[in-house]
Amino acid sequence: MDTAIQNYARTNTLRSPDHYRVGPFTVRHNPGWELKFANYAIPDQDAEPTDGDVADLIAAFRERDRLPRLEFLPSWAPAVEPALLAAGFTVENRAPVMACTAETLLAPKPVDGLRVAEPVTDEEFTSAAAVQHTGFGGEGGPDDGEIAWLRAATEGGGVSGLATVDGAPAGAGGCSAPVDGIGELAGLAVADAFRRRGVGAALSAWLTSTAFERGFTTVWLEPGGPDVERIYAGIGYRRVGEKLNISLAPA
C-alpha cells in the first residue's frame, strides 16, 4: 500500500500543469496558492540525491518564492531523508497515513440541518474555498489556487464537496482524481462556528462514499493530528503507513 499511495502522489503531481523537475525530484508548484501544503517535492523511487541535487532543489523553490519542502513516504526513497537532513532540513512531522475502502467505510452520526453537495456555481466554489482558506489559517478571501483546486477535483474525475448547515457554509474538501483506483481526501476544513458538531466526519464520509460511487477503490489521507485521526477512524479509515513532511526554514 505504501508504494501504491506514493505512486499515486507522484503521478498526480506529474499531472499538475505547473509541476517541474529538479534532478531526481518532481515539484508540485502552485503559482496561485502560497500555502506550503500546496507546494512540495516528491523524490523518484529509490532516489539517491547528491549534494548538488539538493542545492538545486532549494534554489528552485526559492526562485519561486516558496518554502523548500518535501512530502513522501520514507520507504519509497530511503536515501533522501539523510541527504535532506545533512543540508539543514528539519522534520515537520511524521504523519500517519490512513486508508479506507468501500468495505470498511462506516456511516457517520447525523448532523441536524446539514446538507453536503458538490459545488456547481461560481458562488458555491468560492464559498467552499473560503472555508478552506480560513480553516487553514488564511486571512481575507480565498486564493485563486484554492478555487482552482476544487474545480480541478470535480472536473478531473475526483470529487469536491461543500457542507452547509441551515444554509451557511460549514465545511469543504475534496478527493483528487484517482490513479489506478487510489485517490486522496485532502483540503478538508470546517468553519470555526461549526466545529465539534460532526460536520467534518459527515463531510469526509460523503466525499469518500461519492469517490467509491465514481470508481475509486481506495481513498487515503493524512490526518492533521490525533483528534482528527480519531474522527477518520470513526468512519472506517485505518493506518497503513507513515509520511514524512520535511522543510528548510528561510535563510
SERO-4910 file (N, C-alpha, C, O; in steps of 0.05 Angstrom, whole numbers):
BEGIN
 pado doro    nc1    nc2    nc3   cac1   cac2   cac3    cc1    cc2    cc3    oc1    oc2    oc3
  Met    A     17    -24      0      0      0      0     17     25      0     10     45    -13
  Asp    A     41     24     15     59     48     15     66     55    -14     65     79    -22
  Thr    A     75     35    -29     83     41    -57     61     51    -74     64     69    -90
  Ala    A     37     39    -71     14     48    -87      6     76    -80      0     92    -99
  Ile    A      6     84    -55     -1    111    -47     20    131    -57     13    152    -67
  Gln    A     46    124    -54     66    143    -63     66    145    -93     71    167   -104
  Asn    A     61    124   -107     59    125   -137     35    143   -145     37    158   -164
  Tyr    A     13    141   -130    -10    159   -135     -1    188   -132     -6    205   -150
  Ala    A     13    194   -110     20    222   -104     39    233   -126     36    256   -134
  Arg    A     58    217   -134     77    226   -154     63    229   -181     68    249   -195
  Thr    A     47    210   -189     32    212   -214     14    236   -214     12    250   -235
  Asn    A      1    242   -192    -17    265   -190     -2    291   -193    -11    310   -205
  Thr    A     22    291   -182     40    315   -184     48    319   -213     48    341   -223
  Leu    A     55    297   -227     62    299   -255     39    309   -272     43    320   -294
  Arg    A     15    305   -263     -9    314   -278    -14    344   -274    -26    356   -291
  Ser    A     -3    355   -252     -8    383   -246      5    401   -268     28    396   -275
  Pro    A     -9    421   -277      1    437   -300     27    452   -295     42    458   -314
  Asp    A     33    459   -270     56    475   -264     78    460   -250     96    472   -238
  His    A     78    434   -252    100    419   -239    126    422   -255    126    430   -278
  Tyr    A    148    417   -242    174    418   -255    192    397   -243    188    388   -220
  Arg    A    214    391   -257    233    371   -248    259    384   -240    269    403   -253
  Val    A    271    374   -218    298    383   -210    312    357   -201    306    345   -181
  Gly    A    332    349   -217    346    324   -211    327    301   -207    310    297   -225
  Pro    A    329    286   -185    311    263   -181    285    271   -166    273    254   -152
  Phe    A    277    296   -169    254    306   -155    233    316   -174    240    328   -195
  Thr    A    207    312   -168    185    325   -182    172    345   -162    165    337   -140
  Val    A    170    370   -171    159    390   -153    131    398   -161    126    405   -184
  Arg    A    113    397   -142     86    407   -147     85    436   -139     87    444   -116
  His    A     83    453   -160     84    482   -155     56    493   -161     43    487   -181
  Asn    A     47    510   -143     20    522   -146     24    553   -147     27    565   -126
  Pro    A     25    565   -171     31    593   -172     10    611   -160     16    634   -153
  Gly    A    -15    602   -157    -36    618   -146    -43    612   -117    -63    622   -106
  Trp    A    -26    596   -104    -32    588    -76     -6    584    -61      8    565    -67
  Glu    A      1    602    -43     26    601    -29     27    581     -6     49    576      4
  Leu    A      5    570      2      4    551     24     25    529     21     27    518     -1
  Lys    A     40    524     42     62    505     39     53    477     32     67    462     19
  Phe    A     28    470     41     18    443     35     11    440      5      6    417     -4
  Ala    A     10    462    -10      3    461    -38     28    463    -56     26    463    -80
  Asn    A     52    464    -43     77    467    -58     98    449    -44    107    455    -22
  Tyr    A    106    427    -58    124    409    -46    136    391    -67    126    389    -90
  Ala    A    158    377    -60    172    359    -79    168    330    -70    164    325    -46
  Ile    A    170    312    -89    169    284    -84    193    271    -98    198    277   -122
  Pro    A    209    255    -84    232    242    -98    223    219   -116    201    208   -112
  Asp    A    240    213   -135    236    189   -151    239    165   -133    253    166   -112
  Gln    A    227    142   -140    230    118   -124    260    110   -123    274    109   -143
  Asp    A    269    104    -98    297     96    -93    317    117   -101    340    110   -107
  Ala    A    309    143   -102    327    164   -109    351    166    -89    347    160    -65
  Glu    A    374    173    -99    398    177    -82    410    205    -90    429    206   -104
  Pro    A    398    226    -80    406    253    -89    434    261    -79    442    254    -57
  Thr    A    448    275    -97    474    286    -89    470    312    -74    448    323    -73
  Asp    A    492    322    -63    490    349    -50    482    370    -71    466    388    -64
  Gly    A    491    367    -95    484    386   -116    455    385   -123    442    405   -128
  Asp    A    443    360   -123    415    357   -129    398    372   -108    378    386   -114
  Val    A    406    369    -83    391    382    -61    394    412    -63    375    427    -59
  Ala    A    418    422    -68    422    450    -71    406    462    -94    395    484    -92
  Asp    A    404    447   -116    389    457   -139    359    458   -132    345    476   -140
  Leu    A    350    438   -116    322    438   -108    315    462    -90    295    475    -94
  Ile    A    333    467    -71    329    491    -54    327    516    -70    310    533    -66
  Ala    A    346    519    -89    346    543   -106    321    546   -122    311    568   -126
  Ala    A    311    524   -132    286    525   -149    263    534   -133    247    550   -142
  Phe    A    260    525   -108    238    534    -91    241    564    -85    221    578    -87
  Arg    A    265    572    -78    268    600    -70    265    619    -94    257    642    -90
  Glu    A    272    610   -118    268    627   -141    238    632   -146    231    653   -157
  Arg    A    222    614   -136    193    617   -140    179    626   -115    155    626   -113
  Asp    A    195    635    -95    185    646    -70    168    626    -55    146    632    -46
  Arg    A    178    602    -53    165    580    -39    184    568    -19    208    568    -23
  Leu    A    173    557      2    188    543     23    198    517     12    182    500      3
  Pro    A    225    512     13    234    486      4    222    464     22    226    464     46
  Arg    A    208    446      9    192    427     25    187    401     10    184    402    -15
  Leu    A    187    379     24    181    353     11    160    338     28    159    340     52
  Glu    A    145    321     14    126    303     26    129    276     13    126    274    -12
  Phe    A    136    255     28    139    229     16    139    207     38    144    213     61
  Leu    A    135    183     30    137    160     48    166    151     48    176    144     27
  Pro    A    179    151     71    208    144     72    215    118     59    236    115     48
  Ser    A    197     98     60    203     72     48    205     74     18    216     56      5
  Trp    A    194     95      6    195     99    -23    224    106    -33    232     97    -54
  Ala    A    238    121    -16    265    130    -24    281    134      2    284    157     11
  Pro    A    291    113     13    304    114     40    329    132     41    335    142     63
  Ala    A    342    137     19    367    154     20    361    183     20    380    199     24
  Val    A    336    192     16    330    220     13    331    235     39    342    256     41
  Glu    A    318    224     60    317    238     85    345    245     96    349    267    104
  Pro    A    364    226     97    391    233    107    404    256     90    418    273    101
  Ala    A    399    256     64    411    277     47    399    304     54    413    324     54
  Leu    A    373    305     59    360    330     66    368    340     93    374    363     97
  Leu    A    370    322    113    379    330    140    407    341    139    413    360    153
  Ala    A    424    329    123    452    339    120    453    367    108    472    382    113
  Ala    A    432    374     93    431    401     81    416    421     98    412    444     90
  Gly    A    408    413    122    396    432    141    366    431    143    353    447    157
  Phe    A    353    412    129    324    409    130    316    400    158    332    386    172
  Thr    A    292    406    166    281    398    192    255    383    188    238    391    171
  Val    A    252    361    202    227    345    200    204    361    213    205    367    237
  Glu    A    183    366    197    159    379    208    144    359    225    137    364    248
  Asn    A    139    335    214    126    314    228    127    288    212    133    288    188
  Arg    A    122    267    226    118    241    213     89    234    216     81    224    237
  Ala    A     74    238    195     45    236    197     35    209    190     45    196    171
  Pro    A     15    198    205      4    173    197    -11    176    170    -22    197    164
  Val    A    -10    154    155    -26    153    130    -49    133    135    -44    111    145
  Met    A    -73    142    129    -96    125    133   -110    119    107   -109    136     88
  Ala    A   -123     97    105   -137     89     80   -164     77     87   -168     66    108
  Cys    A   -182     78     67   -209     68     71   -218     55     44   -211     65     23
  Thr    A   -233     33     46   -245     21     23   -275     21     27   -285     27     48
  Ala    A   -290     13      6   -319     12      8   -328     -7     30   -349     -4     42
  Glu    A   -312    -28     34   -319    -48     54   -316    -38     83   -329    -48    101
  Thr    A   -297    -19     87   -292    -10    114   -306     16    121   -307     23    145
  Leu    A   -317     30    101   -330     56    106   -354     52    125   -371     35    120
  Leu    A   -356     70    145   -378     69    164   -394     94    162   -384    116    155
  Ala    A   -420     92    169   -437    116    168   -432    134    192   -429    124    214
  Pro    A   -430    160    187   -426    179    209   -452    185    224   -473    177    215
  Lys    A   -449    198    247   -473    207    261   -487    229    246   -473    246    234
  Pro    A   -513    230    245   -527    252    231   -523    279    244   -519    280    269
  Val    A   -523    300    228   -520    327    238   -544    343    230   -550    345    206
  Asp    A   -558    354    249   -583    370    243   -577    393    224   -558    408    228
  Gly    A   -593    395    204   -591    418    185   -569    416    165   -565    434    149
  Leu    A   -554    393    165   -531    390    147   -539    382    119   -556    364    116
  Arg    A   -527    394     99   -530    386     71   -503    387     59   -488    406     62
  Val    A   -496    365     45   -470    364     31   -475    359      1   -491    342     -6
  Ala    A   -463    375    -16   -466    373    -45   -441    383    -58   -425    397    -46
  Glu    A   -438    375    -83   -415    384    -99   -420    413   -108   -442    419   -118
  Pro    A   -401    431   -106   -404    458   -116   -409    458   -146   -398    441   -161
  Val    A   -426    476   -155   -433    478   -183   -428    506   -193   -415    510   -214
  Thr    A   -439    526   -179   -437    553   -187   -411    566   -178   -398    555   -160
  Asp    A   -404    589   -190   -380    604   -181   -383    611   -151   -363    610   -137
  Glu    A   -407    619   -143   -411    627   -115   -406    603    -97   -394    607    -75
  Glu    A   -414    579   -104   -410    556    -87   -381    548    -86   -371    541    -64
  Phe    A   -367    549   -108   -338    543   -107   -323    564    -90   -305    557    -75
  Thr    A   -331    589    -92   -318    610    -76   -324    606    -47   -306    610    -30
  Ser    A   -349    598    -40   -356    593    -12   -340    570     -1   -331    571     22
  Ala    A   -337    549    -16   -322    525     -7   -293    533     -3   -281    525     17
  Ala    A   -281    547    -22   -253    555    -20   -249    574      4   -228    574     16
  Ala    A   -269    591     10   -267    609     32   -265    594     59   -251    602     77
  Val    A   -281    573     61   -280    556     85   -252    544     88   -241    543    110
  Gln    A   -241    534     66   -214    522     66   -194    544     74   -176    539     91
  His    A   -196    567     62   -177    588     66   -175    596     96   -153    597    107
  Thr    A   -197    601    108   -197    609    136   -191    585    154   -178    588    175
  Gly    A   -200    561    146   -195    537    162   -165    531    164   -157    519    184
  Phe    A   -150    538    144   -121    533    144   -105    558    153    -81    560    149
  Gly    A   -119    577    166   -105    600    178   -102    624    160    -88    643    168
  Gly    A   -115    624    137   -112    647    119   -130    670    128   -149    667    143
  Glu    A   -123    694    118   -139    718    123   -150    729     97   -140    723     75
  Gly    A   -172    743     99   -185    754     75   -199    733     59   -208    713     70
  Gly    A   -201    737     33   -214    718     15   -196    696      6   -172    697     10
  Pro    A   -208    675     -7   -192    653    -16   -173    660    -39   -179    678    -54
  Asp    A   -151    645    -42   -133    649    -64   -145    636    -89   -162    618    -88
  Asp    A   -136    645   -112   -144    633   -137   -138    603   -138   -154    588   -149
  Gly    A   -116    595   -127   -108    567   -128   -126    550   -112   -130    526   -119
  Glu    A   -138    560    -91   -157    544    -75   -182    538    -91   -192    516    -90
  Ile    A   -192    558   -104   -216    554   -121   -209    535   -144   -225    517   -151
  Ala    A   -186    539   -156   -178    522   -179   -175    493   -170   -181    475   -185
  Trp    A   -165    488   -146   -161    461   -136   -188    447   -134   -190    424   -143
  Leu    A   -208    460   -123   -234    448   -121   -246    442   -148   -258    421   -153
  Arg    A   -244    461   -166   -254    457   -194   -240    434   -207   -253    417   -221
  Ala    A   -214    432   -204   -198    411   -217   -206    384   -206   -207    364   -221
  Ala    A   -212    382   -180   -221    357   -169   -247    348   -182   -249    325   -190
  Thr    A   -266    366   -184   -292    359   -196   -289    352   -225   -301    333   -235
  Glu    A   -275    369   -240   -273    365   -269   -255    343   -278   -257    333   -300
  Gly    A   -236    335   -261   -216    315   -269   -223    287   -262   -207    269   -265
  Gly    A   -247    282   -251   -255    255   -244   -254    250   -214   -258    227   -206
  Gly    A   -248    270   -199   -249    268   -170   -275    277   -158   -296    275   -171
  Val    A   -274    288   -134   -298    297   -120   -291    322   -105   -269    324    -93
  Ser    A   -309    342   -104   -307    364    -85   -333    366    -70   -354    358    -81
  Gly    A   -332    377    -46   -357    379    -30   -359    404    -14   -338    414     -4
  Leu    A   -382    415    -12   -389    438      4   -410    430     24   -432    422     16
  Ala    A   -404    432     50   -424    426     70   -436    451     80   -422    471     86
  Thr    A   -462    452     83   -476    475     94   -494    465    117   -504    443    117
  Val    A   -497    483    137   -515    477    159   -535    500    160   -529    523    165
  Asp    A   -560    492    156   -582    512    154   -575    534    134   -581    558    138
  Gly    A   -561    526    112   -555    544     90   -529    559     93   -520    571     73
  Ala    A   -515    557    116   -490    571    120   -467    553    113   -467    530    121
  Pro    A   -446    563     98   -423    546     92   -409    536    117   -402    552    135
  Ala    A   -406    510    120   -396    499    145   -370    482    141   -354    479    159
  Gly    A   -366    471    117   -343    454    112   -338    450     83   -356    454     66
  Ala    A   -314    443     76   -307    439     47   -283    420     46   -268    417     65
  Gly    A   -280    406     23   -258    388     19   -261    374     -8   -280    380    -23
  Gly    A   -243    356    -14   -244    343    -39   -227    318    -40   -210    313    -23
  Cys    A   -232    302    -61   -216    278    -68   -206    283    -96   -222    285   -114
  Ser    A   -180    284   -100   -169    288   -127   -173    263   -143   -177    241   -133
  Ala    A   -170    266   -170   -175    244   -188   -157    220   -182   -134    223   -173
  Pro    A   -168    196   -185   -153    172   -177   -131    164   -196   -132    171   -220
  Val    A   -112    149   -186    -91    136   -202    -93    107   -195    -88     99   -172
  Asp    A    -99     90   -215   -102     62   -211   -122     56   -188   -118     37   -172
  Gly    A   -143     72   -187   -164     68   -167   -160     81   -140   -177     80   -123
  Ile    A   -136     93   -135   -130    105   -110   -131    135   -111   -120    147   -130
  Gly    A   -145    148    -92   -147    177    -91   -142    187    -63   -143    172    -44
  Glu    A   -137    213    -61   -131    225    -35   -153    244    -26   -162    261    -42
  Leu    A   -162    241     -2   -180    261     10   -163    283     23   -146    277     40
  Ala    A   -167    308     14   -149    329     23   -164    355     24   -187    358     14
  Gly    A   -151    375     36   -163    402     37   -188    404     54   -203    423     51
  Leu    A   -192    385     72   -217    385     87   -215    405    110   -197    404    126
  Ala    A   -234    423    111   -235    444    132   -263    448    141   -282    446    126
  Val    A   -266    455    166   -292    461    178   -291    489    190   -272    496    205
  Ala    A   -311    506    184   -311    533    195   -313    532    226   -325    514    237
  Asp    A   -300    552    238   -298    553    267   -326    549    281   -328    534    301
  Ala    A   -346    562    271   -372    562    284   -385    534    283   -405    530    298
  Phe    A   -375    516    267   -388    490    264   -371    467    272   -377    443    266
  Arg    A   -349    472    286   -332    451    295   -343    436    319   -359    447    334
  Arg    A   -335    411    321   -344    393    343   -374    388    343   -387    385    363
  Arg    A   -384    388    318   -413    382    315   -417    358    296   -440    352    289
  Gly    A   -395    346    287   -398    323    270   -397    329    240   -400    312    223
  Val    A   -392    355    234   -392    364    206   -369    351    191   -372    341    168
  Gly    A   -345    351    203   -321    340    190   -325    311    183   -318    302    161
  Ala    A   -335    295    202   -339    266    197   -360    262    175   -356    245    158
  Ala    A   -382    277    176   -402    274    156   -393    281    128   -398    267    109
  Leu    A   -378    303    127   -368    312    101   -347    292     90   -347    285     66
  Ser    A   -329    282    108   -309    263     99   -323    237     89   -314    226     69
  Ala    A   -343    228    104   -357    204     95   -371    208     68   -371    190     51
  Trp    A   -382    232     64   -396    237     38   -375    238     16   -380    226     -5
  Leu    A   -353    251     20   -332    252     -1   -322    224     -8   -319    217    -31
  Thr    A   -317    208     13   -307    181      9   -327    163     -5   -321    149    -24
  Ser    A   -352    165      4   -373    149     -9   -377    156    -38   -381    139    -55
  Thr    A   -377    182    -43   -381    192    -71   -357    183    -88   -361    176   -112
  Ala    A   -333    183    -77   -310    174    -92   -313    144   -100   -307    137   -122
  Phe    A   -323    128    -81   -327    100    -88   -349     97   -109   -347     79   -127
  Glu    A   -369    113   -108   -390    112   -129   -379    119   -157   -389    110   -177
  Arg    A   -357    135   -157   -345    143   -182   -322    125   -191   -307    131   -210
  Gly    A   -319    103   -178   -300     83   -186   -274     80   -171   -258     63   -177
  Phe    A   -270     97   -150   -247     94   -133   -248     67   -119   -270     57   -113
  Thr    A   -225     55   -114   -224     30    -98   -214     36    -70   -221     22    -51
  Thr    A   -197     56    -67   -185     63    -41   -182     93    -40   -175    106    -59
  Val    A   -189    105    -16   -184    133    -11   -165    134     13   -169    121     33
  Trp    A   -144    151     10   -125    154     32   -124    183     41   -133    201     26
  Leu    A   -112    188     64   -110    215     74    -88    216     95    -79    196    105
  Glu    A    -81    240    102    -62    246    124    -77    263    145    -83    286    140
  Pro    A    -83    251    168    -97    267    188    -80    288    200    -55    286    201
  Gly    A    -92    310    209    -77    333    219    -68    330    248    -54    348    258
  Gly    A    -76    309    262    -69    305    290    -85    282    302   -102    271    288
  Pro    A    -79    275    327    -92    252    339   -122    255    341   -137    236    336
  Asp    A   -132    279    347   -161    283    348   -174    278    321   -196    266    319
  Val    A   -161    289    300   -172    285    273   -170    256    265   -188    246    251
  Glu    A   -148    243    273   -145    215    266   -168    198    278   -178    180    265
  Arg    A   -176    205    302   -199    190    314   -225    195    299   -241    176    297
  Ile    A   -228    219    288   -253    224    272   -253    206    247   -273    194    241
  Tyr    A   -230    205    233   -229    188    209   -232    159    216   -244    143    202
  Ala    A   -220    150    238   -222    123    247   -252    115    252   -260     93    247
  Gly    A   -267    135    261   -295    131    267   -312    126    242   -335    116    245
  Ile    A   -302    133    218   -317    128    194   -303    106    177   -310    103    153
  Gly    A   -284     92    188   -273     69    175   -245     71    163   -236     52    151
  Tyr    A   -231     93    168   -204     95    159   -185     81    178   -189     82    202
  Arg    A   -164     68    167   -145     54    184   -116     61    176   -111     66    153
  Arg    A    -98     61    195    -70     67    189    -57     46    171    -61     22    174
  Val    A    -43     56    151    -29     38    132      0     45    128     14     31    114
  Gly    A      9     67    140     37     75    137     43    101    150     27    111    166
  Glu    A     65    113    142     74    139    153     86    156    131    102    146    115
  Lys    A     80    182    132     91    201    112    108    221    126    102    231    148
  Leu    A    131    227    113    149    247    123    144    274    111    143    277     86
  Asn    A    140    294    127    138    322    118    162    337    128    167    338    153
  Ile    A    178    348    110    204    359    118    210    384    102    203    385     78
  Ser    A    221    405    115    225    430    101    250    444    111    262    437    131
  Leu    A    258    465     96    281    480    103    272    509    110    260    522     94
  Ala    A    278    517    134    270    544    143    283    565    126    305    561    116
  Pro    A    270    588    123    282    610    108    309    618    118    314    617    142
  Ala    A    327    625    100    354    633    108    353    658    125    374    668    134
***
